Amino acid sequence: MQLAPPRVLFLDGISFRNATLLAALLGCIATVAQAKSAFVRVSQVGYETTANPARAYLMSTEPETGATFKVVTAEGKTAYQAKIGAQLGTWSHDKTLTYQVYALDFVVPCGTSYTISVTGPIDATSPKFAVEKPEVLYPGLLVNTLFFYETQRDGADYISNALRDAPGHLKDKNAKLYLTPPFDDNDFINNVPPAKPLAAAGLPNIDAEGGWWDAGDYEKYVETVSYATALMEIGVRDFPKQMGPEAPLHPPAPPNSVSYAGDSGVGAPKSSDFSAEANFGIQWLLKMWNNSTKTLAYQVDNSQDWNYYGEGDPSSTNPNCGGTYSSPYCLITEYDIWTLPQAADNYDQPGDPEPCDPLTTYYICNRPVFLAAPAKSLISPNLAGRLTADFAVCYQLNRTTDSALAAQCLRAAEEVFSLADTSYPDPAPSVGSGSCPTCLLTIAPFDGYPESVWDDDMELGASELYLALHTANAEHDLPTGLLETNPQVYLKQASKFAKDYIENIYNPGYSDTLNLYDVSGLAHYELYQALETAGSPEDLHVTKIGMKHQLLNQVDDAITQSAADPWGFGVPWANGDTTSRGGGLSVMASEAFNLTHDARYTTYSQRWLANILGANVWGASFIVGDGSTFPNCIQHQVANIAGALNGTAGGTPILWGAATEGPDSYTTSGYLDGMNLCPANGVDTYKRFNGNPGTYNPNQAALFEDNVQSYSTTEPGIDLTATSFLMWSWRLAQQPKTSY
């Protein structure tokens, strides 16, 4: 056999025939490059025009003593130059690699794009960024966000777009109700034979079609839909020119965007009007809450494996399971397959005698719906509070345009609120796995969304009920059949829940930023508005000025935290749900500015926004399609199967607007058949930036990996994305519409 001639390789004009020598040399070069490197991090969606300096960051492995920087236009003109700013701290990757972080503060004219170049011991250049008015920077980003929610739609009322071409889970329209199953310490369903795999609730089937998928899977939860819907409705109500019917048609692509949902073809959003989307969420919640029978269904689909009937412990002897417990079953779940949503209704597993086989794929095709409790039972207060807010704002939005829907919503709001089980301690118990009858009701199993705080949810619900009834009374159009018509009753209760939150959650140090697990950052602002509408009464559990101070205290706590981080982020990077929490911080700071007109709050609102959009150690935006460097490899079945996996290189379609988890304390791995590996080479390009502020501490290290297998960092969610549309709207409008 004739051998091929030796391969000749070239490096900077030098030829190499010895591949081993070349590999060694490249290894040395890579080591040197990593040992001495510098980067400029910026807000990739741009900076608002302001008299106050914008902030970028220089990070370097070496001291940058004497370094200078220039802000340069696309034409090469220097718009600003100065010495680099103070060292803000350090970021340690490990015990041997530490980045020193410096401030790059600048003021330049608006209306164009720039790059920053640093000249010093180690030179560095930034990505391109714009300096523009908010009305140039943000409308297209709201369009991206709307595209995400429209793509998440389940059921017949889906929107055909660049990623979707068929409806999913049409069988949810006639779904069977089941009792919540018991779980063992591994979160396996533990119905011991002769009990059936799931226990029927003994109630008529339910129409559970519609709603948004929770995340990259196809589960649907009242827990997250109620949260996203509440924020979305409030956005439509308070920001009609940004999220409502007055939103401009066909806003242009955001400056320097790689691609844009508004240009994605058939089904692309024509504006950032979320009105229809908010209504889509409400319609599904009105199905899950039956106001006639007073029953709540809280989850569609099951994600957990079975003991005895599947691959749990013990697992079934069915050949597909290969276990020890004698059983013909080998049931699989949503988490065992990787498909487009339209495959589920007639899912055919290779090797099965028929689609939707009763012994294997039955619950894939016939998705179970879990009942919260028997009719007229008390409702977990976290869900009760958010559902109350959903239905009360539904009344506010539809009072003049759809009186029948408005009346239905207001009656439902009062009924749900009246059934709230406020006997739970706050914070309520929490567990890391298994069943938890004393925990709040979230999803099955509880540790999937381990929410433990609830006074904030009830404060939000009561505040929105007050605002709804105040309007109904003022306009003399109270619906019939209400439990209570006096808005002051709900205002008093809202003040009591706020007081309890302050005493039980904030004072002991359990509070959080605005996110799924703590809505106080929104509830306090809504209660403040309610108290102002009521004429600032002084005879309640809290006062208007007291609620103002409480909201400011929570924002000031984040500002204090930011001083401990070289990037100025208001929460530790390793806490998880980083993107959602960053967006929530920006919203809260905008609220604080609205109440005080203190410029430092609007500064922090912009900086925290920037932190999740490129101004971080990884140099990444954590929202897909927003900025120039964002996740390509999200854990999302539709995006992975039907979308491009090279969005930062201009590949389309992508899941524009999807807020991913972002950095966390861990990354994950795991492969399913049908999953497109991404990145294809498995290389973790962000690994060298993982770490923590100050001295390296592996227990505090934040990790980010752009890999489809790492759900902890790349999976998007409807709750994660919800703070972003409010963030954009606040930056655009600066203040909400004030008429209730």
C-alpha positions, 0 to 999 in steps of 0.5 A: 500500500502506498503511504501518503506523503507526510503532511507539511504544516505552516506557522507564521511562515515556518514549515513543520513535518513533525506534528509532535513538535508542532503540538508541543510548540502550540501548547507552549504558545497557548500557555503563554497566551493564557498566562498573559491576556487582557479583555475589554468587557462592554454592554453588548446591547449598547449604552444609553445617552447620558451625562453620566459616564458609561462603564466598561471593564478591562480585565487583565492577568497582569497589572495594567499600570500606566495603561490608557484607553480610547473610545473609537468610532467606526470611522477610526476617530477618537471620541474619548481617551483617558488613563484606565480607571481604578482597579475594582478588584480581582477575579480568580479562576484558580490558585494560579490565574487571577484577573485584575479588573479596572473601570473604563468610564467614558462619555461620548456623543450618541448616534453611532457605534464604538470600540474601546482599545486599551494600550498598556502592558497588555493591549486589548480591544472591545466588541462593537457597541452603540451609544444611543437613545433608549428608543433606539437601543431597546424596542427591537430587544422587546420584539426578540423577547416576544418572539421567545414567548410566542415560540413557547406556545403549546396547543392549537393556538401556536404561532407558525414562525421560523422555529415552529411549523406545527402545534404540539400536545393537542391531546391536552384538550382532553386530559385526565386528572391525577393525584400528586404521586409520592416521591422517594429520596431520588425523586422517583415516583413511588406508587408501590404495586398493586397501586397503578403508576399514577392514581386517578383523581376521579374527576372529569377530564380537563381541557389543559391545552395551551399555555407556555412550556416552562423551559427547554422541555414541554412541561407546563406549570401554574408555578411559572406561568402565573409568575410570567403572566403577572409580570407580562400583564403589568407590563402591558398595563403600565407600559402601553407604548412599549408592551401594549397596543401603542407599541410602534410597528416594525421597530428596526433591528437593535444596533450591532445585532447579529440577527433579529427576530423582527426580520425572521420571516413568516410569523415574526412579531410586527411590534412588541405588543404583548397584549395577545400573549398576556391574554394567552397566559390568562386563558390557560390559567382560567382553565387550570383554575375551575371557579365553578368547582373551586379546584386547581390543577397545577401541572401538565405532564410528568418528568420523573421516572418510576420505581417498579414501573420504570427505571427507578429503584427497583426497576422493571424487568422489562428488557427496556429497563433491565431491572429486577422487579417483575413487571411488563412496564417500562414507562418513560417520561418527558425527560427521556426523549428529545423531540419536537412537540408535535411528536408527542401525541402519537409518539412511537418508540422504536421497538414498541408494538404500537405508538403510545404503548400502554406499557412504555409511552402512554404518558408521553401521548396522554399527558397527566394533569396533577390536581392540587387538592380536592374541590374547595380546598385551601390553596398554597399561598404562593400560587394563590397570591400570584393567581389573584394578581393574574386575574385582578390585572386581567380585570384591569386590562379588559374592563372596557374591551371585554367586560365578560372576561373582566368579570370572570377574572375578577370573580376568580381573583376573589375566590382564589384569594379567599382560599389562600392557605396562610397557615404556612410559616414564612419561610415555609419548609424546603427539601432537596428531594422527595415528597414534602407535604409541609412545603408550598405547592410548586411542581411535582417534585417540589425541589424542581422549583423549591419556593419557600417565601409567600407573603410577597405573593399575597401582598402582590395579589391583594394590591392588585385586587385593591386596584381592580376594585378601586377602578370598578367602584370609581367607574360604577361597573362592579361585576355581579357575584363578587365576594367583596366590593370594598377595595379597602379590605384588600388594601388592609390585607396587602399592608399586613402581608407586606408587614409580615414579609418585612418581619419574617423575610427581610429582617432575618436576611431571607429576601431576594431580588425580583425573580420567581422565588421572591416578587417583593421587588414588584409587590412593594412597588405595586402596594406603594401605588395602591397606597398612593391611590388610596390617599396615603392612609396612615391607619394600616400595617404599613404606610406609603413612605414605609413601603418606599423605604422598604423598596429602597432598602432592598435595592441599597442592599444590592448596591452594597453587594455590588461593592464586593464584586469587581463587576459591580453585580448586585448578587453573587454570580454563583447563586443561580438564575443569574440572568433573571436576578440581574434583570430583576435588579435592573427593574427594582433600581428603575422603580427606586429611581422613579420614587426618588429621582436619585441618579445613582439608581438609574446608574445601577439599573443600567449597570446591572442590565449590562452585567447580564449582557456582556459586562461580565468576566465571560464577555457573554450576553446570557440572552439569546440574540441580544448582543454579539456573543450569546449562547449558541447551544441552549438546552431547548428541544425546538431550538436545538432540533429546528434552529441554528447552532451558530447564532453568534456567527449569524446562523438563523433561526435562533430562539431570540429573546430567550433568557438562559440560566446564566452562570451557576455554581455547577454545570451539567451533562447528559445526552439523549438520542436526537440531541444535536451535540453543541458545541460539536467539538465539546470545547468549553470556551468559557472555562478559563473565565470561571471563578469568583471575586477575590481569593480563589474559593472553589465553594464560591466559584461561578461557572458558565458553559455554553453546551446543550447538555448544561441545563444549569447554565444554558436552559431558558425559561419563561420565568427567567425571561420575564424580568427582561421585558420589564427591564427593557420597558422601564429603561424606555419609559422611565416611568409607568402609566399612573392611571389605574 
